[in-house]
Every structure is written in structure tokens, then in C-alpha cells.
Amino acid sequence: MWGVKLWGLLGAAVLGLSPSLAVHPELQRSEPAQDTTVQAVPAELRLTFTEGVDPDLSEVRLVVEGGGEYPLVLSSGADPVELVASVPAATAPGLWTVHWRVMGADAHPVRGTYSFRVEAPVAVPLDSAAPADPPAQFTQPAEEEPLGVGSPAFVAARWITFVSMLTAIGAVAFRFLVLHPARMRAPALVAAMEAAASGAARLGRGAALFLALAAVVRLLLQFETLGGGDLQLLRDLLFASSWGQAWFIQVGSALLALLGFHIALGGGQAGWGVAALATPGIALGASLASHAASADLPVLGVTADALHTLAVSGWLGALLVLVVAGFPALLREGAPSGKFSAVAAVIGAFSPRALLMAGIAVVTGTLGALLHLTSVASLWQTPYGRMLLLKLALVGTVAALGAWNWRRMKPRLDAGDAPERLRRTAAAELFMGALVLLATAILVALPTP
């Protein structure tokens, strides 16, 4: 779901994109239907959506012309895609406007309205179903919508989540995919490598902590988008929804990673194994609450998205750990004659593995594009597509800086040149990567074409 996914979108634009269903539930039909006139006050409203919806996480409000607003009691219909809203028998005739809100498989609340006219005040059920108890006391229509998933607070929380995920998984990738082979190449530099591993564990521990805290913030924001104020709604969100399951997976994995990094900092090598076990859960938790969960083929979409997250973290996340924790430790602990050798050994181990991770990210990003986009034209004809194009431009800059580091700076390092220039260009690459994550945090709030 991150930066390199745009390379996949570019490849998909060349090959052509297959159609997919809408990623958010849409109102397919209603009874009474929109813009119709009925001769009796209906005892219930029936709303049928394009995918299953949970009545405990949904809301239907009825606004009667000249009569105010009524929150309606909801239940499931015979089909999981159907919501049944009970109407009070004493409701006045006139123009009825129905405001509905449901939560999609990607946890984004979806809202809509429709209207119809009622001519008579006598309650006549649409079918034999008995009306539910009268709803709560009449209230005036709300003047403001709840906090939306595209709000600055939500975007900031998602951005912190993405950066924390990338860093925590990147710390594990740096330890196992970079430092281990580098230490095998240069056994005389083991002390410098261990210092770099400690720095990576410290950075990973902070990232895991931020990931858990950001998850709490996202829970509060998600609760607010659904209306807030009702503890039963919070319990339903956590324990009776797929979003809640994904939230528990990610929080549990973040806490497991936090424990692993803490053990590793205390000298226990087993801590790295614990942190490594947590990384798939971190990626999977994010994917289960994303657009991938509502693709035509959700298992394939979630799997591809989780692999994409792991691959991008193995590339940019490991680079972040290398720049922030690796370089200082290698330069500080290496012998005067071996400083550059330690950096060169680590860079030599990092480069081919970063290319492999980037390749995996391209493949999984292409697959994600095939599952989500309906046509190539949607890349510039929809807000979602235009944000993707902006993200593509940012990713192109990241790729150009990475190519520069690999082709021009690394040979100078092998020749014994100081690594400071390489560190600066890598930092510029990471800065652009942070902008890619910011674009992603905005993008995931937009419905796909």
C-alpha cells in the first residue's frame, strides 16, 4: 500500500486494468424507492446494499418535512446486504428524507441520503414483519457531520502508523537481511555490527511503541466517525467487526514486537526472533482494515497488500534504520582503518536485498492495481486516480535517488571515499519516502473507482 505500489500501477497502465466492484458499500435499492409516492405511512424501511452491512455499526435517520428527525431501530434482513429500519406508527406524512450510514469492509464509513413522499397518516406495514419498539425521543437534525476519515487528524494518525510500521519491520529486516550477511563477510568488524544491531533494536522499540499508541488514537477517531458517545457501539466496533479484529491483530503484534526489541536491547538474541514473529501480524493487521479487504478477491487482495507492506519495509524501512542507527554505530565503533570497510560491507549486503524487495513490491503493487482500478482512465478522471498520479511522481523521485546511490555513490564508498555524501543522499531518499507515505495516508481515505 505504500510507495513502490505506484511502479505497479505504471506497469498495470501498460498492460491494461481489469474491472472490479466498488470498494465501498453502495445503496442498491430501497423500499419505498427514491422519488416515489406511497399512500400510507410504512412501518419499516428496507435498504439493500452492494455488500453485507452490520446493523450494530450502521445508522439510519428519518427527517420528515416539518416534523423533525427520528433515529430508527435497525435489524438485519433475510439477506446480509439488507438493513431493516422500523418506523414509529405516529410518524407524520409529507416528504421523508432518509439519511443512512454504514461501514465498509475497509472500515470507512459511507453515508448517503434519499427521499420519497408519504400521502396518508395511517401505518400500513410493507410486509408481515412486526414493527420494532418506538425509537428514541425525537431530536432535531444534527448540524455537523462526525469526524471524517479524510480529516487532518485521521490523516496524521495514519501517517504515523505507516512510518511506525515501516520502521519496526525495517529494523527486523536490517538485522536479518543486512547485518547478518555483512558480519559473515567481515568477521573482524563484529563489534561495529553489534553496535548497529543495538541501534536498530532501539529504533524498532520506539517504532513499535508509536505503532501501538497510534492504534489507540485511530480507535478513538474511528469511534468518532461512527457517531461516538455510545459504549455499546465501541464494543461492537472492537468485538463484532472485521475492523476490530484487524485492530487487535496489529496492536497485539506491535506489543509483541515491542517485547522482542526490548529483550534484544538487553542482550538476548532470542528477542530478535520474537520481533520477527510479530512483523507478519503488523502487516496483516493493516491490510485487513484497508481497501484490500473489500476487493473482488479479498484473500488475494489482503495477501498481496501484506506482502507489499513487508517488501517496502524491507527496502525503505531497512534504509531508514541504516541511516538513523546503522551509519552512526558503524562509524563510531569501527577501528580508524576499518570505519569505511564496515559501512561498505553493510551497503554491499543491503543493495541486492533492497533490489529484491523493490521487485516484490512492484509485483504486489501491480496485483493491487488490477484488483482496485476499473480502467486506465480512472487514474486521471477520479480523485483517487489523481492522488495516485501524484504519489507516482513522488515515488519516481525516490527511485531516482536510490538509483543514484546504487550506481554513483556506492562505487566511491568501495574506493574508500567518506560515506557522508551517501548518507545525505539516502536521507533525501527517505524524505521523499515520507512524502509518499503522507500521500498514501490521504489516498486510503478516498473510495476507489
C-alpha atoms as one frame of an Amber mdcrd trajectory, in Angstrom:
protein
   0.000   0.000   0.000   2.987   2.238   0.032   5.391   3.973  -2.343   6.561
   1.260  -4.715   2.937   0.304  -5.398   2.907   3.116  -7.915   5.501   1.295
 -10.027   2.955  -1.500 -10.099   0.283   0.939 -11.210   2.529   2.134 -14.022
   3.001  -1.444 -15.177  -0.725  -2.041 -14.930  -1.378   1.020 -17.077   0.746
  -0.544 -19.814  -0.903  -3.966 -19.576  -4.480  -2.691 -19.043  -6.633  -2.975
 -15.964  -9.419  -5.421 -15.227 -12.764  -4.232 -13.842 -13.618  -4.615 -10.160
 -16.568  -3.961  -7.892 -16.937  -0.815  -5.828 -14.712  -0.871  -2.782 -17.383
   0.696  -0.538 -20.971  -0.485   0.050 -23.444   1.404  -2.107 -27.201   1.644
  -1.735 -28.562  -0.623  -4.468 -32.300  -0.180  -3.836 -34.730   0.884  -1.138
 -38.344   0.241  -0.140 -40.053   2.654  -0.556 -37.941   3.636  -3.541 -36.345
   7.014  -4.070 -38.532   9.802  -5.561 -41.727   7.746  -5.298 -45.021   8.474
  -3.517 -46.685   5.989  -1.159 -50.268   6.218   0.103 -49.653   5.031   3.664
 -47.009   5.526   6.343 -44.740   2.462   6.028 -43.978   0.518   9.187 -40.392
  -0.044   8.070 -37.792   0.943   5.521 -35.656  -1.634   3.697 -32.236  -0.631
   2.375 -30.297  -3.076   0.201 -26.552  -2.526  -0.320 -23.945  -3.936  -2.678
 -22.221  -5.781   0.170 -23.037  -7.026   3.657 -23.511  -4.438   6.387 -23.701
  -4.720  10.180 -26.766  -3.078  11.793 -24.826  -2.565  15.038 -22.343  -0.338
  13.176 -24.931   1.372  10.965 -27.290   4.283  11.408 -30.499   5.342   9.643
 -32.179   8.660  10.481 -35.506   9.794   9.122 -36.144  13.514   8.575 -39.804
  14.381   7.983 -40.638  17.683   6.325 -41.924  19.944   9.091 -41.697  17.128
  11.649 -38.054  16.880  12.644 -35.741  13.876  12.817 -36.171  10.303  14.126
 -33.314   7.819  14.764 -34.632   4.430  13.615 -34.134   0.997  15.192 -32.179
  -1.279  12.829 -32.096  -5.012  12.250 -30.764  -7.342   9.562 -32.997  -8.510
   6.743 -33.193 -12.004   5.291 -30.067 -11.174   3.295 -26.885  -9.792   4.976
 -26.860  -6.940   2.450 -30.238  -5.687   3.699 -30.972  -3.309   6.577 -34.482
  -3.038   8.032 -35.331   0.252   9.790 -38.516   0.319  11.920 -40.671   3.455
  11.648 -42.834   4.791  14.532 -46.550   4.404  13.797 -47.318   8.037  14.610
 -44.865   9.480  12.101 -46.429  12.306  10.064 -46.860  12.156   6.286 -45.024
  14.512   3.951 -41.609  14.494   2.331 -39.404  11.903   4.038 -35.622  12.101
   3.708 -33.613   9.084   4.823 -30.013   9.610   5.981 -28.020   6.364   6.207
 -24.525   5.467   7.316 -22.843   2.065   7.048 -19.245   0.889   7.443 -17.430
  -0.724   4.523 -15.128  -3.722   4.706 -12.167  -1.304   4.718 -13.666   0.395
   7.845 -14.555   3.619   6.053 -17.998   4.960   6.988 -20.150   5.512   3.899
 -23.088   7.951   4.009 -25.957   8.776   1.721 -29.493  10.147   1.543 -32.651
   9.594  -0.482 -36.202  10.947  -0.340 -39.774   9.893  -1.059 -43.233  11.271
  -0.251 -45.888   9.844   2.082 -49.502  10.914   1.472 -51.524   9.288   4.292
 -51.024   9.118   8.095 -52.185   5.512   8.546 -49.441   2.980   9.303 -49.505
   0.001   6.905 -46.569  -2.496   7.031 -44.786  -3.287   3.780 -44.964  -6.972
   4.713 -45.878  -9.185   7.652 -42.829  -8.249   9.710 -43.892  -6.738  13.051
 -42.611  -3.224  13.755 -39.962  -2.861  16.441 -40.306  -0.767  19.585 -40.582
   3.001  19.013 -37.193   4.682  18.605 -35.610   7.174  20.938 -37.064  10.594
  21.720 -37.420  12.944  18.783 -34.321  15.058  18.191 -33.505  17.963  15.940
 -31.279  17.203  12.940 -27.565  17.429  13.665 -25.820  20.466  12.222 -22.372
  18.869  11.823 -21.231  15.542  10.444 -18.978  13.368  12.635 -15.237  13.492
  12.116 -14.446  12.029   8.686 -11.749   9.550   7.661 -10.245  12.219   5.396
  -9.815  14.769   8.196  -6.321  16.062   9.085  -6.396  14.197  12.412  -7.142
  10.895  10.685  -4.504  11.517   8.005  -1.892  12.307  10.665  -2.758   9.164
  12.642  -2.479   7.007   9.519   0.827   8.631   8.524   2.328   7.937  11.960
   1.024   4.378  11.688   2.656   3.871   8.285   6.001   5.330   9.376   5.976
   3.238  12.559   5.141   0.058  10.636   7.886   0.704   8.103  10.452   1.373
  10.833   9.577  -1.586  13.082   9.569  -4.096  10.220  12.613  -2.380   8.715
  14.576  -2.899  11.939  13.985  -6.646  11.731  14.886  -6.696   8.025  18.073
  -4.717   8.735  19.124  -7.186  11.433  18.487 -10.402   9.486  18.838  -9.415
   5.838  21.649  -6.870   6.087  23.740  -7.175   9.252  23.858 -10.974   9.328
  25.346 -11.409   5.831  27.569  -8.340   6.327  29.010  -9.876   9.509  29.731
 -13.082   7.627  31.664 -11.074   5.053  33.662  -9.075   7.597  34.061 -11.076
  10.832  36.704  -8.618  12.063  34.018  -5.935  12.305  31.662  -7.861  14.590
  31.767  -5.179  17.315  30.642  -2.497  14.885  27.890  -4.771  13.571  26.618
  -5.494  17.081  26.541  -1.768  17.836  24.477  -1.250  14.680  22.120  -4.053
  15.767  21.622  -2.392  19.150  20.801   0.882  17.435  18.313  -0.925  15.213
  16.656  -2.558  18.234  16.361   0.800  19.980  14.794   2.375  16.898  12.479
  -0.607  16.417  11.335  -0.461  20.040  10.381   3.195  19.669   8.567   2.464
  16.403   6.599  -0.413  17.956   5.559   1.809  20.851   4.426   4.570  18.483
   2.527   1.993  16.420   0.578   0.828  19.487  -0.169   4.409  20.573  -1.239
   5.374  17.055  -3.606   2.383  17.043  -5.306   3.727  20.180  -5.699   7.126
  18.521  -7.137   5.509  15.385  -9.633   3.592  17.524 -10.863   6.804  19.121
 -11.090   8.517  15.735 -12.893   5.560  14.174 -15.359   5.563  17.081 -15.971
   9.248  16.491 -16.604   8.752  12.758 -19.394   6.326  13.663 -21.091   8.884
  15.875 -19.367   8.205  19.213 -20.929   8.573  22.623 -22.244   5.004  22.932
 -20.085   2.435  24.724 -22.092  -0.361  23.149 -21.068   0.997  19.753 -17.430
   0.926  20.882 -17.784  -2.699  21.998 -19.406  -3.616  18.695 -16.617  -1.867
  16.797 -13.933  -3.766  18.682 -15.509  -7.192  19.130 -18.136  -7.557  16.399
 -16.495  -6.108  13.292 -13.693  -7.071  10.940 -12.106  -3.684  11.663 -11.880
  -4.616  15.339 -10.287  -7.961  14.505  -7.681  -6.208  12.350  -7.074  -3.668
  15.134  -6.411  -6.395  17.707  -4.050  -8.202  15.316  -1.984  -5.085  14.737
  -1.933  -3.937  18.376  -1.038  -7.425  19.612   1.731  -7.697  17.017   3.060
  -4.236  17.897   3.234  -5.168  21.585   4.942  -8.460  20.722   7.500  -6.575
  18.636   7.994  -4.110  21.490   8.776  -7.009  23.816  11.150  -8.560  21.293
  13.117  -5.364  20.731  13.328  -4.795  24.500  14.752  -8.286  25.025  17.232
  -7.725  22.190  18.433  -4.491  23.788  19.102  -6.429  26.979  21.439  -8.732
  25.096  19.009 -11.565  24.430  19.334 -12.698  20.837  16.001 -14.509  21.142
  14.382 -11.078  21.244  15.097 -10.641  17.535  13.218 -13.859  16.843  10.232
 -12.578  18.825  10.277  -9.298  16.883  10.496 -11.210  13.598   7.433 -13.277
  14.542   5.488 -10.048  15.072   6.195  -8.498  11.665   3.644 -10.527   9.604
   0.914  -9.590  12.085   1.802  -5.901  11.829   1.463  -6.013   8.048  -1.635
  -8.239   8.082  -3.471  -6.035  10.586  -3.055  -3.032   8.310  -4.160  -4.939
   5.215  -7.310  -6.337   6.843  -8.526  -2.773   7.501  -7.610  -1.396   4.062
  -9.065  -1.271   0.553  -7.589  -4.737   0.019 -10.170  -6.261   2.377 -13.022
  -5.215   0.089 -11.523  -6.228  -3.251 -13.279  -8.699  -5.542 -10.919 -11.380
  -4.236 -10.312 -10.298  -0.618  -7.957 -13.157   0.311  -5.752 -12.399  -2.677
  -6.014  -8.659  -2.070  -5.090  -8.863   1.613  -2.232 -11.294   0.952  -0.785
  -9.115  -1.801  -1.124  -5.975   0.311   0.550  -7.566   3.343   3.425  -8.830
   1.196   3.674  -5.371  -0.311   3.980  -3.813   3.133   6.681  -6.286   4.139
   8.610  -5.721   0.903   8.533  -1.920   1.102   9.565  -2.113   4.756  12.431
  -4.410   3.784  13.592  -1.721   1.375  12.800   1.766   2.702  12.391   0.669
   6.316  15.779  -1.023   6.356  17.270   2.050   4.654  15.801   4.259   7.377
  17.353   2.079  10.085  20.663   2.074   8.212  20.761   5.870   8.002  19.484
   6.659  11.506  21.035   3.830  13.536  23.469   1.935  11.330  25.763   4.635
   9.989  26.450   6.307  13.390  27.227   2.965  15.076  29.450   1.722  12.250
  31.453   4.953  12.177  31.661   5.160  15.963  32.663   1.566  16.726  34.806
   0.706  13.721  38.586   0.941  14.045  40.102   4.038  12.387  41.240   1.916
   9.469  38.010  -0.054   9.299  35.276   2.591   9.505  34.686   2.760   5.792
  35.113  -1.001   5.486  32.261  -1.607   7.917  29.980   0.794   6.049  30.975
  -0.709   2.694  30.244  -4.246   3.951  26.799  -3.240   5.167  25.969  -1.318
   1.995  27.170  -4.283  -0.055  24.746  -6.552   1.786  21.891  -4.049   1.661
  21.886  -3.164  -2.060  20.971  -6.541  -3.652  18.355  -7.254  -0.997  16.810
  -3.821  -1.438  16.519  -4.517  -5.173  14.803  -7.834  -4.418  12.350  -6.191
  -2.010  11.606  -3.471  -4.561  10.883  -6.142  -7.183   8.431  -7.919  -4.867
   6.771  -4.600  -4.121   6.348  -3.913  -7.853   4.661  -7.286  -8.432   2.314
  -6.993  -5.456   1.569  -3.356  -6.284   0.575  -4.335  -9.823  -1.718  -7.008
  -8.436  -3.315  -4.492  -6.097  -3.938  -2.140  -9.014  -5.610  -4.902 -11.015
  -7.938  -5.601  -8.104  -8.906  -1.997  -7.384  -8.970   0.089 -10.557 -11.640
  -0.195 -13.225  -9.750   1.378 -16.150  -6.579   3.250 -17.029  -8.623   6.432
 -17.491  -9.670   6.335 -13.841  -6.099   7.321 -12.982  -6.802  10.873 -14.150
 -10.601  11.039 -14.136 -11.174  10.418 -10.405  -9.815  11.979  -7.178  -8.404
   8.567  -6.248  -6.584   8.280  -9.554  -5.205  11.804  -9.434  -3.815  11.203
  -5.969  -2.206   8.035  -7.294  -0.542  10.026 -10.063   0.820  12.495  -7.508
   2.093   9.596  -5.477   3.669   8.138  -8.625   5.628  11.343  -9.173   6.944
  11.165  -5.598   7.884   7.515  -5.991   9.734   8.333  -9.205  11.879  10.776
  -7.231  12.562   8.141  -4.561  13.562   5.640  -7.245  15.874   8.172  -8.931
  17.660   8.918  -5.660  18.001   5.194  -4.941  19.473   4.592  -8.374  21.934
   7.432  -7.818  23.058   5.926  -4.517  23.495   2.497  -6.065  25.240   3.435
  -9.325  27.278   6.513  -8.392  27.802   6.718  -4.638  28.413   3.081  -3.713
  31.496   2.691  -6.009  33.060   5.743  -4.363  32.464   4.160  -0.977  34.148
   0.954  -2.126  37.112   3.066  -3.163  37.423   4.404   0.392  35.615   7.693
  -0.050  33.848   9.142   3.012  30.259   7.891   3.440  28.820  11.287   4.355
  27.643  12.078   0.815  25.969   8.689   0.617  24.273   9.348   3.918  22.953
  12.706   2.726  21.503  11.329  -0.496  19.968   8.406   1.417  18.389  10.909
   3.814  16.931  12.776   0.826  15.545   9.469  -0.450  13.896   8.860   2.926
  12.421  12.361   2.998  10.720  11.722  -0.332   9.602   8.345   1.013   7.949
  10.147   3.937   6.025  12.282   1.446   4.938   9.114  -0.335   3.550   7.804
   2.959   1.744  11.094   3.512   0.145  10.799   0.074  -0.822   7.226   0.965
  -2.423   8.378   4.216  -4.649  10.687   2.160  -5.217   8.159  -0.619  -6.614
   5.375   1.574  -9.447   7.676   2.705 -10.661   8.033  -0.894 -13.030   5.482
  -2.424 -11.526   3.647  -5.386 -13.159   3.931  -8.815
